[in-house]
Amino acid sequence: MTEDKPPPPKDFETRLRDLRKRTSQDQGDRGGPLGVPQTTFGVALRAGVELVAGLVVGGGIGWLLDRWLGTGPFLMVLFFFLGSGAGMLNVFRLARRINRLDPDDRG
């Protein structure tokens, strides 16, 4: 009952491969997740989001576990610190990656 989709034409595959090759050469190693170049503001925003997300997710998991198990604020505090450590680790990895990609920009 289900029909398989026909494969894309060969011309499309060739154009797509050429476009991917061209954009990867244009961006070099500085491209972001979708081939978009990373600006300083974008990197700073990403670092802030990584840190806040770790705090919110860690605190949220701890809060939910405390409500479920009835253990008071113990697990929320524990997971808040675990989340903050995870957020700082993500920011550290981001900074290390940027330093590896931009050796000429060091002061």
C-alpha angles and dihedrals in degrees: 000000000000117000122213116235114246114252116260116264117271090242090060093050091050093049091047092050091049092049092050091049092049095048093047090052092047094050099038111187092325095080121116128225095295098033091271113140114248117238125201091251091050093051092048091049091049091050091052093048091049091053096045092045091055091051095046096044094045093046091044094052091048092048092050092048091048091052092046097045098031094230098140121231094328098100093039091057092044094050091042089060092043089051092048090051090050091049092050090048090053091050090048091052090049092051092047091051092050092049090050092050098045109042092153095056095066113115 
